[in-house]
Amino acid sequence: MSLIYKSTRNNNETATASEAILRGLAGQGGLYVPTEIPRLETPFKDLSAMSYQEVAYEVMKLFLTDFTEEELKHCINNAYDKKFDTDHIAELVKKGDAWFLELFHGATIAFKDMALSILPYLLTTSAKKNKVSNEIVILTATSGDTGKAALAGFADVPGTKIIVFYPKHGVSPIQEKQMVTQRGANTYVIGIEGNFDDAQTGVKKMFSDPDLAREMAEAGYQFSSANSINVGRLVPQVVYYVYSYAQLLKEGQIAEGDPVNVVVPTGNFGNILAAYYAKQMGIPFARLICASNENKVLFDFFRTGCYDRNRDFILTSSPSMDILISSNLERLIYQTAGRDADLNNKLMQELSQKGSYTVTDQMRSQMEVFYGNYGSEEDTAEAIRTMYRECGYVMDTHTAVADSVYKKYVAETGDKTITVIASTASPFKFTRSVMNAIDPAYDSKGDFELIDELSRISGVKVPQAIEDIRSAPVLHDTVCPTEDMAVHVKKILGID
């Protein structure tokens, strides 16, 4: 069966999987969603005996139906190779009362590697399938991790350029150093004088600008995206949730069909949406626990049904979640609205014009699988400190938000169902915040001194991604106001 994708804002706009991957964003600022979520065809017992690459094929073939078996396996096998520091690709480890799904074993030590290692292959394959002759310009906003993972994935990939915008004062020092030292003749990194929402809004505006699209086409370019608004980013993320369930079954921790809860530290809603899609495919996830930091717009939404971005933007120690406009939530809104593009459009216009919208009671009833809560800065630090003292295990700040919310969930509900926590980044990426949480005395040390000390106390070797930036020169130092983002894109492409 061929799966078709539709725009959340126009049911008449359709695309094959490869077309949706190429375009990145649908017209009118919409997102592509499959007309239905396919059901898994492979028995759980068989999945439990498979490698990560084999599970990836069983999941992705159901979403990317216009890819041949040869094409898809080529993409998977080239993505999930020795660039990961574990043969399992994603490790599942028991610490305390939960299982931590370590998604940071890739080249840039964050969960974005899980999808951005394969996206360049999916995109170039899609271009060939659709006889695209234009050069693909990957235009991306990042809250810290997507940027480096996308840059690493697309660096020197023929037929592409990649332009990444990030909030100059809204990422960790290590995150920034990873991006601004990126090599590659086709890579461009620009800091903006604003926050992630400003960067994301600016990118969406460029995607939706018909005059810019025309100018680019005349110059032989077209946009695509590496953000999770691109289905080529979202679909590979479904894989590791299916894999985690299969691994619990393999380890004898659950019987086939047993429920499992999932906790996901959430900002842009893409990662937890992937877990929701896995559930729709037939994985028996019971509760999807949405963990927010102090920018708790999603917590408030799940408690009230009102999404309201009219609040102060807070810079926290978990910067990849410092987001007030959760783009991927639109896919859930569209689905719970009965795939009514007109109703979804109305709500998104309200968000754009007045900064808030309220869903119907009927829509809320379809979201009961989600539980929302948030971790304060104090909760986050306490979670890191407690986990280290009790288990000798060091979490990054985002994973610590999830761990703190999980504890609140158990205290509130008494639910002791086996739980998987998505561990989204290595603690080495947020070393100062992590080490200060363990002992404030560490704050007097330099960044790389802290890295070496973290390695010592955790017993974990410093990741190669960190070693690579110790003495790497800064190659990207452009900073601009948000209103000049398009100006810089045009300059890079030579169409100014």
ROTI-734350 format. One record per residue (C-alpha): x, y, z; residue in three letters. Coordinates in steps of 0.5 Angstrom, whole numbers, padded with zeros to 4 digits, always signed. Example, Ala and Ser with C-alpha at 12.3 -4.5 7.8 and 13.67 -1.06 7.14 Angstrom:
2
+0025-0009+0016ALA +0027-0002+0014SER 
% end
This chain:
496
+0000+0000+0000MET +0003+0007-0002SER +0002+0012+0004LEU +0001+0019+0002ILE +0002+0025+0006TYR -0003+0031+0007LYS -0001+0038+0009SER -0004+0040+0016THR -0007+0047+0013ARG -0009+0044+0007ASN -0012+0037+0005ASN -0012+0038-0002ASN -0004+0039-0002GLU -0001+0032-0002THR +0006+0029-0003ALA +0009+0022-0003THR +0014+0021+0003ALA +0020+0023-0002SER +0016+0029-0004GLU +0015+0031+0003ALA +0022+0030+0005ILE +0024+0034+0000LEU +0020+0040+0001ARG +0021+0040+0009GLY +0015+0044+0010LEU +0008+0044+0007ALA +0005+0050+0004GLY +0002+0056+0008GLN +0007+0054+0014GLY +0003+0047+0014GLY +0007+0040+0016LEU +0006+0034+0013TYR +0003+0028+0016VAL +0001+0021+0014PRO -0006+0020+0012THR -0006+0014+0017GLU -0001+0011+0022ILE +0001+0004+0019PRO +0001-0002+0024ARG +0007-0006+0025LEU +0007-0012+0021GLU +0013-0015+0025THR +0011-0019+0031PRO +0014-0017+0037PHE +0018-0023+0039LYS +0021-0022+0032ASP +0023-0015+0033LEU +0026-0017+0040SER +0031-0021+0036ALA +0033-0016+0031MET +0039-0011+0031SER +0037-0003+0031TYR +0038-0003+0023GLN +0033-0009+0022GLU +0028-0005+0027VAL +0029+0001+0023ALA +0027-0002+0016TYR +0021-0006+0019GLU +0019+0001+0022VAL +0021+0006+0016MET +0019+0002+0010LYS +0011+0003+0013LEU +0012+0010+0013PHE +0017+0011+0007LEU +0013+0007+0002THR +0016+0010-0005ASP +0023+0008-0003PHE +0025+0001-0005THR +0028-0004-0001GLU +0035-0003-0004GLU +0034+0005-0003GLU +0032+0005+0004LEU +0037-0001+0007LYS +0042+0003+0003HIS +0040+0010+0007CYS +0039+0006+0014ILE +0046+0002+0013ASN +0050+0008+0012ASN +0047+0012+0017ALA +0047+0007+0023TYR +0055+0005+0023ASP +0061+0006+0026LYS +0060+0013+0027LYS +0056+0011+0033PHE +0060+0009+0039ASP +0056+0003+0041THR +0054-0003+0036ASP +0047-0003+0039HIS +0046+0005+0037ILE +0041+0006+0043ALA +0043+0003+0049GLU +0038+0002+0054LEU +0040+0002+0062VAL +0037+0001+0068LYS +0038+0006+0073LYS +0034+0007+0080GLY +0027+0006+0078ASP +0027+0007+0071ALA +0030+0005+0064TRP +0034+0010+0061PHE +0034+0010+0053LEU +0041+0013+0052GLU +0040+0017+0045LEU +0047+0020+0045PHE +0052+0015+0042HIS +0052+0019+0036GLY +0057+0023+0033ALA +0055+0030+0036THR +0053+0026+0043ILE +0045+0028+0043ALA +0039+0025+0040PHE +0038+0029+0034LYS +0044+0024+0031ASP +0039+0018+0031MET +0035+0022+0025ALA +0040+0027+0023LEU +0045+0021+0021SER +0040+0018+0016ILE +0036+0025+0013LEU +0042+0027+0008PRO +0041+0020+0005TYR +0034+0020+0005LEU +0034+0027+0002LEU +0039+0026-0003THR +0035+0019-0005THR +0029+0023-0005SER +0032+0028-0010ALA +0034+0023-0015LYS +0027+0019-0015LYS +0024+0026-0016ASN +0029+0028-0021LYS +0031+0034-0018VAL +0036+0038-0021SER +0036+0044-0016ASN +0041+0045-0010GLU +0038+0043-0004ILE +0039+0049+0001VAL +0038+0046+0008ILE +0035+0052+0013LEU +0034+0050+0020THR +0033+0053+0027ALA +0036+0050+0033THR +0036+0051+0040SER +0042+0047+0041GLY +0043+0040+0039ASP +0039+0040+0032THR +0044+0045+0029GLY +0051+0041+0030LYS +0047+0034+0028ALA +0045+0037+0022ALA +0051+0040+0020LEU +0055+0034+0021ALA +0050+0030+0017GLY +0050+0035+0011PHE +0058+0037+0011ALA +0060+0037+0004ASP +0054+0032+0002VAL +0054+0034-0006PRO +0048+0038-0008GLY +0047+0041-0001THR +0048+0047+0003LYS +0046+0048+0010ILE +0045+0054+0014ILE +0043+0054+0021VAL +0041+0059+0026PHE +0041+0059+0033TYR +0040+0064+0039PRO +0047+0067+0040LYS +0046+0067+0048HIS +0041+0061+0049GLY +0045+0055+0048VAL +0051+0052+0052SER +0058+0054+0051PRO +0059+0047+0049ILE +0053+0047+0044GLN +0056+0053+0041GLU +0063+0051+0040LYS +0061+0045+0037GLN +0057+0049+0031MET +0062+0055+0030VAL +0068+0050+0029THR +0064+0046+0024GLN +0068+0044+0018ARG +0065+0044+0011GLY +0065+0048+0005ALA +0057+0048+0004ASN +0056+0049+0012THR +0054+0056+0015TYR +0052+0058+0022VAL +0049+0064+0024ILE +0047+0067+0031GLY +0041+0071+0032ILE +0040+0077+0037GLU +0034+0073+0040GLY +0031+0066+0042ASN +0030+0060+0039PHE +0022+0062+0038ASP +0025+0068+0034ASP +0030+0063+0030ALA +0024+0058+0028GLN +0019+0064+0026THR +0024+0067+0022GLY +0026+0060+0018VAL +0018+0059+0017LYS +0017+0065+0014LYS +0023+0064+0009MET +0020+0057+0007PHE +0013+0061+0006SER +0015+0067+0002ASP +0013+0066-0005PRO +0018+0071-0008ASP +0024+0068-0004LEU +0022+0061-0007ALA +0022+0064-0014ARG +0029+0068-0013GLU +0032+0061-0011MET +0029+0057-0016ALA +0032+0062-0022GLU +0038+0061-0018ALA +0038+0054-0018GLY +0036+0053-0011TYR +0030+0050-0007GLN +0029+0050+0001PHE +0029+0043+0005SER +0029+0043+0013SER +0033+0039+0018ALA +0028+0040+0024ASN +0023+0035+0026SER +0018+0039+0022ILE +0021+0035+0016ASN +0018+0028+0016VAL +0025+0025+0014GLY +0027+0027+0021ARG +0021+0025+0025LEU +0020+0018+0022VAL +0027+0015+0024PRO +0025+0018+0031GLN +0019+0013+0032VAL +0024+0007+0031VAL +0028+0008+0037TYR +0021+0007+0041TYR +0020+0001+0038VAL +0027-0002+0039TYR +0026+0000+0046SER +0020-0004+0047TYR +0023-0010+0043ALA +0029-0010+0048GLN +0025-0010+0054LEU +0022-0016+0051LEU +0029-0019+0050LYS +0031-0018+0057GLU +0025-0021+0060GLY +0023-0015+0063GLN +0016-0015+0060ILE +0012-0020+0057ALA +0009-0019+0050GLU +0003-0014+0050GLY +0005-0011+0057ASP +0004-0004+0058PRO +0010+0001+0058VAL +0010+0008+0060ASN +0015+0013+0057VAL +0018+0020+0059VAL +0021+0025+0054VAL +0024+0032+0056PRO +0020+0036+0051THR +0021+0043+0047GLY +0019+0042+0040ASN +0014+0036+0041PHE +0017+0032+0036GLY +0021+0027+0040ASN +0015+0025+0044ILE +0010+0025+0038LEU +0015+0020+0035ALA +0013+0016+0041ALA +0006+0017+0040TYR +0006+0015+0033TYR +0010+0008+0036ALA +0004+0007+0040LYS -0001+0008+0034GLN +0003+0003+0030MET +0001-0002+0036GLY +0007-0001+0041ILE +0003-0002+0048PRO +0005+0005+0051PHE +0001+0006+0057ALA +0002+0014+0059ARG +0007+0019+0055LEU +0010+0023+0060ILE +0011+0030+0057CYS +0017+0033+0061ALA +0018+0041+0061SER +0023+0045+0064ASN +0021+0052+0067GLU +0018+0054+0060ASN +0012+0050+0061LYS +0008+0052+0056VAL +0006+0044+0054LEU +0005+0043+0062PHE +0000+0048+0062ASP -0003+0046+0055PHE -0004+0039+0058PHE -0007+0041+0064ARG -0012+0046+0061THR -0013+0045+0054GLY -0011+0052+0053CYS -0004+0053+0049TYR -0001+0060+0051ASP +0006+0063+0049ARG +0004+0070+0052ASN +0009+0069+0058ARG +0016+0071+0059ASP +0022+0066+0056PHE +0026+0063+0061ILE +0033+0061+0059LEU +0035+0055+0063THR +0040+0050+0064SER +0036+0045+0059SER +0037+0050+0053PRO +0034+0045+0048SER +0027+0046+0051MET +0027+0053+0052ASP +0021+0054+0047ILE +0015+0057+0047LEU +0012+0055+0040ILE +0012+0047+0040SER +0012+0046+0032SER +0010+0039+0032ASN +0004+0040+0037LEU +0001+0042+0031GLU +0001+0035+0028ARG -0003+0032+0034LEU -0008+0038+0034ILE -0009+0036+0027TYR -0010+0029+0028GLN -0015+0030+0034THR -0019+0035+0030ALA -0021+0029+0026GLY -0016+0031+0021ARG -0020+0038+0019ASP -0015+0043+0016ALA -0020+0048+0017ASP -0020+0048+0024LEU -0013+0047+0025ASN -0012+0053+0021ASN -0016+0057+0025LYS -0013+0055+0031LEU -0006+0056+0028MET -0008+0063+0026GLN -0010+0065+0033GLU -0003+0063+0036LEU +0000+0067+0031SER -0005+0073+0032GLN -0006+0073+0039LYS -0001+0068+0042GLY -0006+0063+0044SER -0011+0058+0042TYR -0016+0053+0046THR -0018+0046+0044VAL -0025+0043+0044THR -0027+0038+0050ASP -0027+0033+0044GLN -0020+0034+0042MET -0018+0034+0049ARG -0021+0027+0051SER -0016+0024+0045GLN -0010+0027+0049MET -0011+0023+0055GLU -0005+0019+0054VAL -0001+0025+0055PHE +0001+0027+0062TYR +0005+0034+0063GLY +0009+0036+0068ASN +0015+0040+0069TYR +0022+0041+0073GLY +0024+0047+0076SER +0032+0049+0076GLU +0032+0046+0083GLU +0029+0040+0081ASP +0033+0039+0075THR +0040+0040+0079ALA +0037+0035+0085GLU +0035+0030+0080ALA +0043+0030+0077ILE +0045+0030+0084ARG +0041+0025+0087THR +0042+0020+0081MET +0050+0021+0082TYR +0050+0020+0089ARG +0045+0014+0089GLU +0047+0010+0083CYS +0054+0013+0080GLY +0050+0015+0074TYR +0051+0022+0071VAL +0045+0025+0067MET +0045+0031+0063ASP +0040+0037+0065THR +0035+0035+0060HIS +0035+0028+0062THR +0034+0030+0069ALA +0028+0034+0067VAL +0025+0028+0065ALA +0027+0024+0071ASP +0024+0029+0076SER +0018+0029+0072VAL +0018+0022+0073TYR +0018+0022+0080LYS +0013+0027+0080LYS +0008+0023+0076TYR +0009+0017+0081VAL +0008+0021+0087ALA +0002+0024+0084GLU -0001+0017+0081THR +0002+0011+0084GLY +0003+0008+0078ASP +0009+0003+0078LYS +0009+0001+0071THR +0016+0000+0068ILE +0018+0006+0065THR +0023+0008+0059VAL +0026+0015+0060ILE +0029+0018+0053ALA +0036+0020+0055SER +0037+0026+0050THR +0044+0028+0051ALA +0051+0026+0054SER +0052+0030+0060PRO +0059+0032+0057PHE +0055+0037+0053LYS +0052+0041+0059PHE +0058+0040+0063THR +0058+0046+0067ARG +0051+0046+0069SER +0051+0038+0071VAL +0058+0039+0075MET +0055+0045+0079ASN +0049+0041+0080ALA +0053+0035+0083ILE +0058+0040+0087ASP +0057+0048+0086PRO +0065+0048+0088ALA +0066+0046+0081TYR +0064+0053+0078ASP +0071+0056+0079SER +0074+0051+0074LYS +0074+0052+0066GLY +0070+0048+0061ASP +0075+0043+0059PHE +0078+0042+0066GLU +0070+0040+0068LEU +0070+0036+0062ILE +0076+0032+0065ASP +0073+0032+0072GLU +0066+0029+0069LEU +0070+0024+0066SER +0074+0022+0072ARG +0068+0022+0077ILE +0063+0018+0072SER +0068+0013+0069GLY +0066+0015+0062VAL +0071+0017+0057LYS +0071+0024+0054VAL +0067+0023+0048PRO +0070+0024+0041GLN +0066+0030+0039ALA +0068+0034+0045ILE +0076+0032+0044GLU +0075+0035+0037ASP +0073+0042+0039ILE +0078+0043+0045ARG +0083+0047+0040SER +0079+0047+0034ALA +0078+0054+0031PRO +0072+0058+0030VAL +0070+0058+0023LEU +0063+0062+0024HIS +0062+0068+0027ASP +0056+0072+0024THR +0051+0074+0029VAL +0045+0078+0026CYS +0038+0081+0028PRO +0032+0076+0027THR +0030+0081+0022GLU +0036+0080+0017ASP +0036+0073+0017MET +0033+0073+0010ALA +0038+0078+0008VAL +0044+0073+0010HIS +0041+0067+0007VAL +0041+0071+0000LYS +0048+0073+0001LYS +0050+0066+0002ILE +0046+0064-0004LEU +0049+0070-0008GLY +0042+0072-0010ILE +0042+0079-0006ASP 
% end
